[in-house]
Each structure stands twice: as C-alpha cells, then as structure tokens.
Amino acid sequence: MIDLNFEDFELVYKEDRTEIKNKDKILDELKHVIGDKNVSILKSDILAYTRDSSLISLNWTIQGKIAGLPEIITWPEDSNHISEILKIANREKIPIVPFAEGSGVVGGAIPIKGGIIIDLKRFNKIIEINDQNLTVTVQAGMNGMNLERYLNSKGYTGGHIPQSLYTSSVGGWIAHRAAGQFSTKYGKIEDIVLGMEVVLPNGEMIKFDPIARAATGPQLDKYFIGSEGTLGIVTQATLKIWPYPEKRTLISYAFPTIEDALDAVRLTLRKQVNPAVVRIYDADETARHFEHIEKATDRVMTVFVCEGITELVDLEEKITREKCEEKSGIDCGEEPVKHWFETRFKVTETSMFPPYKIVADTIEVSIMWDKAADLYHSVIESTSQVEGNLLITAHVSHFYPNGAGFYFTFGGVPGKGKTEFDFYKECWNATIKAVLDVGGSIAHHHGIGVNRSHWMEREWGNGYKVMKQFKEVLDPNNILNPGKIYTPTWKGGDE
C-alpha cells in the first residue's frame, strides 16, 4: 500500500475545484450499481489519474506537483454501468472525466475540477469484422495497437496509425479527432468512423448506425467526434478497414528549401496520387533525425510510403518521383524511410527534457496550401522571440489536396522571474497567435483540452456561441469534462 498525503503536493489546477458532497453515500450507490470491484478511492489509484501525457504535466510530476485531483475512480464494464454513473453524477452535479489510455497531450483528461473518473479500459472487445462492408465494430476502450495487430492477422489494416498507437484507444481517437501517420491515404479518424454508440450526460444512450452516406438532415453523430468527452461518452464504434496492402514502396528526397518540398507534395496530390505516408522535415529536424544521410546535409528531408495493390503503387511511385525531381529533390533512397519506420513510435527526444530543467512541447496546426510556407516562417519567427526559447523546429506530417498539417516543437528554459508554466504558455500563445494571424487552424489532431480553450472564440467567431449553447442543452449541469473546450482555462496571455 502506498502511503500518500495529497495535501503535501501542490495542486496546479485548483480553481473552482469542489469536493464531492455526501461522498460515502455516493460511493455506496456507485458500488451498488456497478459492483464493489469497479470503484476505488485508494490513493494509489487516484494518483494514477492525476495527469495525462502532456509534457508539462510530466514536468510537474518530477517537481512533486499534481495537475488535477479526482476523488473516485470507476471501471465500468458495459454501457449500462456508464449510464448509471452519469445519472448519479448528473443528479449530484459531480464532474465526470472519461479516461482510457491517458495519452492525450493537451490536458483533455486532467481532472481539473476533481470528481469521478470513468475509465473505459474494460471496453476492449472487438465485436465483429464485416468483410463485405469493410468495417470493424469495436468497443471504445480498445487499445490501438491491439486492434491493428488483430486486423493484420485477419488480412486487413485499420489505416489509422498514430504515434501513440501503443498507448491510445479508439475512443480517444474519436474524442480528439485524431490523425494517424498514414492519413494522406486513409484519412483522419472523422473520415474513418461510420457509426457510434454514445451515452449522454443524463445517462440516456444514443446509437448511430453505420451508414455509407445519408441526406437525413444534419448528421448529429459528427458533432460528438472531437467533443473530448464534453457532450457524451463514446462506448462503441464502427470503423472503416482496408485489405492489407500487397506492396509497399519507400521513397525519400532532400530539397533545397521547405517551399520546394511543400510544392513537390502539393503537385503530387494534385495528380490524385495519395502516398499513405508523407513527412517533410525542416532543415533543423533533418539534421536532428537524418544526420547520417550525407545527401540531406543542410536540406529538407521528405519521406514517402506508397502502399496498396502493385499496379497502383507503381503508378504512385512514378508520379511522386517526377514531382520531387521537378522541384530539385535529390533521391536519398530507402534508408531515411527505413530509419523513420524504426523510430516512429519513439518519443524519448521530448520526454527526456524535463529532468534537465528544459520545458518542451509539440504543437500541431493546419493551413491551406496558399499560406503554408507563410505559416511555417511566421511561427518560427514568433516563437523564437520568446525569452528563454532555445529551439523551434517543424515537420509537416499530414497532407490533403487543399492543405497540410504542421507539427512544431519548441524547447527552452524560463526567463528570469518566470515559472516553467509561464514559459510554456508564452511559447504556446506565440505559436497559436502566429497561426491565427496567417489564417490557419489552432489544432489539427491533438484537440483542445485546456491548452487551446482560450483561443476557441477567435477560431470560431460567432460559431463558438452556438457550440456553447449545444453544450448547455446536452449537459446543463456541466458534469462532462468541465473546464475543457468551452471554458478558457488559461488566464491572461496574448489571446
């Protein structure tokens, strides 16, 4: 048994946090409806749910701080269990935070208001594969790598391979509108989801059957994708799948500038050619990740993976190479792509920073093609001016016929008189402000959480009011993941 006294820790998010009233009564009621073994108030269990995978929360943990503090942990086993928990919480106005793998990096799963954690890890069953429809129906707590391995063993791929594949869940993908490394061919999760089962804040269940396409009014199910557990809890989903590719080709080119690399990719997609993976690394990230590739010195590395049936892959390779060479690309062979495959799930570069007192993070955003290069240069200039910043680099990892998703990495130390959190917020705000000033979107696939909530009104304008009204109708007691998306959590800054 771990002996913990949470009063000895500094609680980072403590504003507006209220303790559960009649806690013993609530505990007894929860145990009655979902079983004694599915409820815990052990301090060791509570500690496990105080943070997500954001790098700043790792920094806090090393310093002996706690991001958020829940009071009760639950592990429901079916949708009825979740429904009963929500009915109790709604009646008593207790905050609820849905949780599965905890791999989010924007604070979406941090229990900043306290309350009850609903952990969906026991929702881990694959219900069925439909070969004729090319779909898989799976519970929302299913681990991503376990799902992909199962599909591969049956001759399929899910096409959704995020860097967090080993530590993320289907429900988490849907909650944050996630994107995988193969998104240029297979799409983001909102392109892959065909149907869902959702439990609403009042405990009612709503099921959206899989449909190919429909013209039956606004498609309500789409509103729950990206809602980060604030409108309902997804318990089951039907996803697209594809036959496992029969051929895979690895291509890499190094370009003189990031503009050349962007143009090469844009012109390739313009031909309706969609390599499964495309990744552009600016010169600094090329030096960091591909220092062993001599041809890439002082250049911009770009890697491609084409996969599918042989005839299609051969055509995609031919056109991709043509467009790269038109833009002065130097063929670097298969080795850079093989290196990417070997390292694509490793995150040690950023996760090892906090012990060295360096504050770091990654920020992903999106932009249309005509402003893509402007966005890159604007963010680099803006964030590099933050006092104490030592690093701001980028890669571009998601591409569409009309635009792309950028991924910026910053790192540094707080200036004199500033805390780590001050510096962290300054870098975030400098990056996001530069993105909005150019005309980009503040998030591509990690979601909003607490890090971006104070920018939502500028992103959406009057649409933000409608979003908040929708939340108020579905969740009038504001029990589902309060303090996220609809409530500016960070105070001050440049927003």
Secondary structure, 3 states (H helix, E strand, C coil): CCCCCHHHCEECCCCCCCCCCCHHHHHHHHHHHHCHHHEECCHHHHHHCCCCCCHHHHHHHHCCEECCCCCEEECCCCHHHHHHHHHHHHHHCCCEEEECCCCCCCCCCCCCCCCEEEECCCCCCEEEEECCCCEEEEECCCEHHHHHHHHHHCCEECCCCCCCHHHCEHHHHHHHCCCCCCHHHHCCHHHHEEEEEEECCCCCEEEECCCCCCCCCCCCHHHHCCCCCCCCEEEEEEEECEECCCEEEEEEEEECCHHHHHHHHHHHHHCCCCCCEEEEECHHHHHHHCCCCHHHCCCEEEEEEEEECHHHHHHHHHHHHHHHHHCCCEECCCHHHHHHHHHCCCCHHHHCCHHHCCEEEEEEEEEEHHHHHHHHHHHHHHHHCCCCEEEEEEEEEEEECCEEEEEEEEEECCCCCCCHHHHHHHHHHHHHHHHHHHCCECCCCCCCCCCCHHHHHHHHCCHHHHHHHHHHHHCCCCCECCCCCCCCCCCCCCC
